[in-house]
Amino acid sequence: MSVAVNAVVNGTPVTATSITISCTPAGSNRYMLIDVGVNNPSGPIPTVSSAVFNGSENATLISRQEANNGEMALERWGLVAPSATTANLVVTLSASQEFNAVVSTFTGVNQSTPLGTSVIDTYSAGGFAHSHATTSETDGLVWDTFIIRGDATSLTPDAGQTTQVAHHTIGTTGNGLDGIVSSEPGAASVTTGYTWGTAEFGRWVHVTSPIKPVGAVAGQPTQKRFGGVPHTGTTKFRGGHSGGPWGRGREGLIVPRYLIERKAA
């Protein structure tokens, strides 16, 4: 079974401590990703303290990355097997700030190891294009989010990517964030990227996560710890601070006994 997109819901930017978004997970082997972009031109950036669906289903942190100037951040959270119902997702910050969230739900996702190794890049200034490669697999799906500070015009995904949330602004033009979400079918290696025109500041964060299909052999540990918060999958950081310690779990392979025993002659 291939990973498939069920729905993508883009919230409305707010300046507050929380945002509420209604969504409807459906289908079998469900999974939810929540991307949260936070903007504060004067710094520092508050953190996401929780992301809760349907009143009691708590998502876990996958990654957090600030831009190098510390005035913007992108966090990604995940929830395995969200209830198949229409309910609210509530994302809460540690302090009031300009921010928005995008909630994406999927079917056909491996329930024990939903993600492979995420890749994060960040840059503090200059340039009008960026791309990076992510290890994925057949029947999987690469989920990609990019945010940039300033007046980025013509923010466009590279060929082969499907736009899920179009060019969207958080906060005031010039000092706000422009963001985009896209996807690409899984393969052994998938390169995703963006080009843009004028950007007043040019600081950006790019995060990509490979979503694993049902029946995939678990190539990653099932539990990680990122900044003290357990989550599934691993995260590879480049060009920015990793945001905290994270550990490597252990995994084993069970082999049927008849494959390793021979009947006595």
N, C-alpha and C positions, 0 to 999 in steps of 0.2 A: 504494500500500500504506500502510495506517495503522500508526502506532506502536502496539504492543500490549505489555502487561505479560506477561513470561514467569513470573517468580517474585519474591517479596519475602521475604527471610530476616532476621529480627530476632535479633541476637546476645544473649547473656546478659551483663549488666553485670559488669565486673571492676574490680579495683584492681590494675593491673599495667602492664608496658610494652608488652604486645601482646595482641591478641585474635584467635582463629581461628574462622572461620565457613565451613561447608561449603555450597556452592551449585552449581547445575547450569544454566549457560547452555544454551539450545537454540534451534533455529530459524534463520532466515536474517537477515542484516543485524543482527547482535547488538550490544548495547551494555550496559555495566554502570555503575551509579552507586553510590557508597559514601558514606553520610552518617555522620559521626563526631561524637558529642557528648561533650565533655570537661568534667568538673566539678571545681573546686577552690575551696571556700569561702574559703580563706586566700590563694589566688593565689601565684605566677603560674601561667598555664596552659601546659603543654607543648604542643608542636606534633606533628602527625603527620609522621613522617619517611619512611614508605613505606606503600604499600598494594599488595600483590603477590598475584596469583592464579596458581594452578597452578605455583607454584615460581619462575616467571621472567617472568610477564606483569605489567609495572609500570603501574599506574594513574597518572594525572597530576592535579595539583591544579587544581580549578576555582575554588574560593573558600574563604576562611577569614574568619570574623568572630567576634570576642569581644564579649560584652556590655560595656556601657560601664563596668562596675565591674571588668572584667578578671578575673572569677572563673569564667567559663564560656566555651566556644567551640563553634562548629559549623563543621566542615570538610566540603566536598564534593569527592569525587574521581571521575574517570571513566576508563573503559577501553573502547576501540573494539575490536570483534571478539574478545571473550574466547573461548577454546577451548570448543567444545561438548562438555563433559565434566563429570563430578562431581569437584570438586577443592576445596581449601581456599583461602580468601582470608585473608591474614594482614595485619592492620593494626598498625603499630608506632609507638609514641610516643617522643618524645625523652627522656621521664622517666616513671617510674611514677605513675599517677593513676587516679581513678575515671573510667571511660568506657565507651561502648558504640558499636556500629556496626550499621547496617542496610544490607544488600546487595540491590540491585534490578537485575534483568536484563530486557532488552527485545528485541523483534524489530521489523523494519521500520524501522530507524533509518538515516538518512543516514550513510554511513561516512566521508565526507570532512569534513562539518560536522555533527556530531551534535547540537550545542546552538546555540540562539540566544542572546540576551542575558539572563543571569540577573539577578534583582533581589534585593537583600538589604536588610532593615530591622532595626534594633535599637533597644531602648529600655531606660532604666535604672530606671524606677519607675512605678507607678500604671497605671490603666486596666484594662479587662476585655474588650477587643476590639481586633483589628487586622486590616486587609486591605490589599492592594496589587494593582496591575494589572501584567500581564506580556504582552508582545507575543508572539504565537504564530501558528499557521496551521492551516488545515484539514488533517486527517489527522495532525497532531502531537499531542503530549501534554504537559501542564504538570505538572511534578513538584515537590511542595511539602513542605517540612519546617519544623517549628516546635518550638523548645525554650524552656522557661520555668523560672526558678528559683523554688523554694518549693512550697507546697502548693496548686497550681492544681487546683481542683475543676471537674468538668464541662467539661474541655477538649474543644471540639467544633468540627469544621470547618463552614464555611458551606454553605448549600444549593448543590447541584451538584457538590460535591467527593465523591470516593470515598475512604473511609478505607482505607489500605493497611497501616498499623501503628497500632494503637489506642494510646490514652493509656498511656504507659509511663514508669516512674521509673528514673533512674540515681542511685545513691547514697542517702544517708540522707534519710528524709522530713523536710521542712522546709528542709534544706540541700542537697537533691538537685535534679535536673532532671527535669521532666516533658516528654515529647516525643511528637510525633505526625507521621505521614507520610500525605499524601493526594495525589490526582491529579484532573485535570479535562481533558476533551477540548480539543484545541487550537482556537483561533479567532483572529480578528484581534487581539482584546484579551480577556484572561481575568483576572477578579478572584478572588483566593483569600484566605481569611481565617479567623480563629478567634475564638471567644468562650470565656471561662472565668469561674469563680467566684472565690472567695477565693484570692489568691496572696500568700504571706507577704512576698515581696520584689518580685515583678512584673517582674523583669528578663528580657528575652527576645531571641531571634534568630529571624528568619524568612527563609528562602531559597527561591526559586522559580526553576526552570530549565525553559525550553521545549525539549522534545526534538523534533528535526526529522525528518520522514519521508523515506523513500527517494524520490528523484525531485524533492525540493524544490530550488528554485533557491537556491544559497548566498547568503544575505543577510548573512552575517557572515564575517570573515576566518577562515581555517582554522587559524591558529596565533596564540596569545596568549602573553604571559609574565606570570605572576602571582607576585610575590615571588620572581622568579628561576627559576620552574618553568614550562616551556612546557605549554600545554594548548589544547584546542579550545574555541571559543565565546568570548563576552565576558561581562563581569560588570559590573552597574551597582550602585553602593553608595549607600546613603542612611542617614543617622543614625549612622554609625560610621566608624572608620578603615578605609581600603581594604586595609591589610595589606601594602602594598609597591607598587613601580612595576610598571606593565604597559604593553606597547606595542601598537600597531595594525599588523597585517600589511597586505599588499596583495593585491588580487584582480583578475582580469581576465575579459573576456568574449570568447569565440572565436566569430566569425561566419563561417558557410560562405562561401567565395569567391563562389559563384554568386549570393549575395544582394547583393553589392556591386559586381559587374561586369556590364556589359551587352555583349551580343554586338554587334560592329561592324555597322553597316548595310551 
